């Protein structure tokens, strides 16, 4: 580099207020920032600090920040007017996945689909949200419906347990595998499954008494053993 070149001023192009920005440019930049932080979502505050455009611009262009996130294919963590069942399903997945009662600070991705705000908005506090969830899970029906398949016995339950029943089974089993005793509360690599004791294929119903908690390894081993025995 010559002295003249070194003395030349450097120029950097920046977005100028008033210059039209396309929706595609905003979406692409939101994805860039989310990717930069290894996240499937993006807060307005984070984008304001690291984005090329204002989060206000994105919100106005798409109608809201959440709509901008959806347009960018990013996860919405602070949904408004979510059904109670959807908020409770998220708690169930957290509780069973962690093997213990989830804490407020764990309402972050990838653990949680939603942040604390929808829960405090709906229930007043995270503690009250947990209390409402437990009451719902303990009193909700199993989700069983009369299921009839041509040529098979009449069934009164569907194959897959709903979130309330999944939690009741795991809670009864202390969030531990009923074969090996492992729990995600002690070993974060453990993944719990809810499994039929009498297989669904052999007429077992999806009810509390016919379900058990197994870790993924034991559940897979159980299936392998069945194939070997057969």
C-alpha positions in Angstrom: 0.0 0.0 0.0 1.4 3.4 -1.0 1.5 6.4 1.3 -1.2 8.1 -0.9 -3.4 5.0 -0.5 -2.9 5.0 3.2 -3.9 8.6 3.5 -7.1 8.2 1.6 -10.2 8.2 3.8 -12.1 4.9 4.1 -15.8 4.8 3.3 -18.5 2.5 4.8 -22.0 2.3 3.4 -24.7 2.5 6.0 -28.5 2.6 5.8 -29.7 6.2 5.5 -33.0 7.1 7.1 -35.6 7.8 4.4 -34.1 5.4 1.9 -36.5 2.6 1.0 -35.8 -0.8 2.5 -37.5 -3.9 1.1 -39.2 -6.5 3.3 -36.8 -9.1 2.0 -33.8 -6.9 3.3 -35.4 -6.6 6.7 -36.1 -10.4 6.9 -32.7 -11.3 5.7 -31.0 -9.0 8.3 -33.2 -10.4 11.1 -32.1 -13.9 10.2 -28.4 -12.7 10.1 -28.6 -11.4 13.6 -30.4 -14.5 14.9 -27.8 -16.7 13.3 -25.0 -14.6 14.7 -26.2 -15.4 18.2 -27.1 -19.0 17.4 -30.7 -18.5 18.1 -34.0 -19.6 16.5 -35.6 -16.5 17.7 -34.7 -12.8 18.2 -35.7 -10.2 20.7 -36.5 -6.6 19.6 -33.8 -5.4 22.0 -31.1 -7.6 20.5 -32.0 -6.6 17.0 -32.0 -3.0 17.9 -28.4 -3.4 19.2 -27.1 -5.5 16.3 -29.4 -5.1 13.3 -28.9 -2.8 10.3 -32.4 -1.4 10.6 -34.6 -0.4 13.5 -36.9 -2.9 15.2 -39.6 -0.2 14.9 -39.2 -0.3 11.1 -39.6 -4.1 11.1 -42.6 -3.9 13.4 -44.3 -1.2 11.3 -43.6 -2.9 8.1 -45.1 -6.3 9.2 -47.7 -5.0 11.6 -45.9 -6.1 14.8 -42.6 -7.5 15.9 -44.0 -11.0 16.3 -45.3 -10.8 12.7 -41.8 -9.8 11.6 -40.4 -12.8 13.4 -42.9 -15.1 11.6 -42.0 -13.6 8.2 -38.4 -14.3 8.9 -39.2 -17.9 10.0 -38.0 -17.2 13.5 -39.7 -18.5 16.7 -42.0 -16.2 18.6 -41.2 -16.4 22.3 -43.6 -13.7 23.5 -46.9 -14.6 22.0 -50.1 -12.8 22.9 -53.4 -14.5 23.7 -52.0 -18.0 23.6 -54.5 -20.7 24.7 -53.9 -22.0 28.2 -53.5 -25.5 26.8 -50.5 -24.4 24.7 -48.9 -22.7 27.6 -49.4 -25.8 29.7 -48.1 -28.1 27.1 -44.9 -26.1 27.1 -44.6 -26.5 30.9 -45.2 -30.2 30.6 -42.4 -30.6 28.1 -40.1 -28.6 30.3 -41.0 -30.5 33.5 -40.7 -34.0 31.9 -37.6 -33.0 29.9 -35.8 -31.6 33.0 -37.1 -34.3 35.4 -38.1 -31.7 37.9 -40.2 -28.5 38.3 -38.9 -25.9 35.8 -37.5 -22.6 37.1 -38.4 -19.2 35.8 -34.9 -18.6 34.5 -35.2 -21.7 32.3 -38.0 -20.1 30.2 -35.5 -19.5 27.4 -34.9 -21.4 24.2 -34.0 -24.0 23.3 -35.5 -25.3 26.5 -38.8 -23.4 26.3 -40.9 -22.2 23.4 -42.1 -19.2 25.4 -40.6 -16.7 27.7 -41.8 -15.8 31.1 -43.9 -12.9 29.9 -46.9 -14.8 28.5 -47.2 -16.7 31.8 -47.0 -13.6 34.0 -49.5 -11.8 31.7 -52.0 -14.7 31.9 -51.5 -15.9 35.5 -49.9 -13.0 37.4 -46.6 -14.9 38.2 -44.6 -17.9 37.2 -45.5 -19.6 40.5 -49.2 -19.1 39.8 -48.8 -20.5 36.3 -47.2 -23.6 37.8 -50.1 -24.0 40.3 -52.6 -23.6 37.5 -50.8 -26.2 35.4 -50.7 -28.8 38.2 -54.5 -28.3 38.8 -55.1 -28.6 35.1 -52.9 -31.7 34.7 -54.4 -33.5 37.7 -58.0 -32.9 36.6 -57.9 -33.0 32.8 -59.4 -36.1 31.2 -57.0 -38.6 29.7 -57.9 -37.4 26.3 -59.3 -40.8 25.4 -62.0 -41.0 22.8 -63.8 -43.9 21.3 -61.6 -44.9 18.4 -62.9 -47.5 15.9 -60.7 -49.1 13.3 -62.2 -51.4 10.7 -61.4 -55.0 11.6 -59.9 -54.2 15.0 -61.4 -54.1 18.5 -63.2 -51.0 19.6 -60.9 -48.7 21.5 -61.9 -46.1 24.0 -58.6 -44.1 24.0 -56.3 -42.8 21.3 -52.8 -44.1 21.0 -50.8 -41.0 22.2 -51.3 -39.6 25.7 -52.0 -36.0 26.0 -49.8 -33.5 27.9 -51.8 -33.8 31.1 -51.6 -37.6 31.1 -47.9 -37.6 30.2 -47.2 -35.3 33.2 -49.3 -37.4 35.6 -47.5 -40.6 34.6 -44.0 -39.0 34.9 -44.9 -37.4 38.2 -46.2 -40.7 39.6 -42.9 -42.3 38.5 -40.9 -39.5 40.1 -39.6 -38.5 36.6 -37.3 -41.6 36.6 -37.0 -44.5 34.2 -38.9 -47.4 35.7 -36.3 -49.9 34.4 -32.9 -48.3 35.1 -33.9 -45.5 37.5 -32.1 -42.7 35.7 -33.6 -39.2 35.6 -32.8 -36.1 33.6 -32.7 -34.2 36.9 -29.4 -36.0 37.6 -28.2 -36.7 34.1 -29.1 -34.1 31.5 -28.5 -36.6 28.7 -31.5 -38.8 29.8 -34.6 -38.4 27.7 -37.8 -39.7 29.2 -40.6 -41.4 27.2 -44.1 -42.4 28.2 -44.6 -46.0 27.2 -47.5 -48.5 27.2 -47.1 -51.5 29.6 -49.5 -53.6 27.6 -48.7 -52.6 24.0 -51.3 -50.6 22.1 -51.0 -53.1 19.3 -52.2 -55.8 21.7 -55.2 -53.9 23.0 -53.5 -51.8 25.8 -55.3 -48.6 26.5 -53.8 -45.2 27.0 -54.7 -44.8 30.6 -52.6 -44.0 33.7 -52.5 -47.6 34.9 -51.2 -48.9 31.6 -48.4 -46.3 31.1 -44.9 -46.1 32.5 -41.9 -43.8 32.3 -38.9 -45.1 30.5 -35.7 -43.5 29.3 -35.0 -43.6 25.6 -32.4 -46.3 25.9 -34.6 -48.7 27.9 -37.5 -48.0 25.6 -35.5 -48.8 22.6 -34.1 -51.9 24.2 -37.6 -53.0 25.1 -38.6 -52.7 21.4 -35.5 -54.6 20.3 -36.2 -57.3 22.9 -39.8 -57.7 21.6 -38.5 -58.2 18.1 -35.9 -60.8 19.3 -38.6 -62.7 21.3 -40.9 -62.6 18.3 
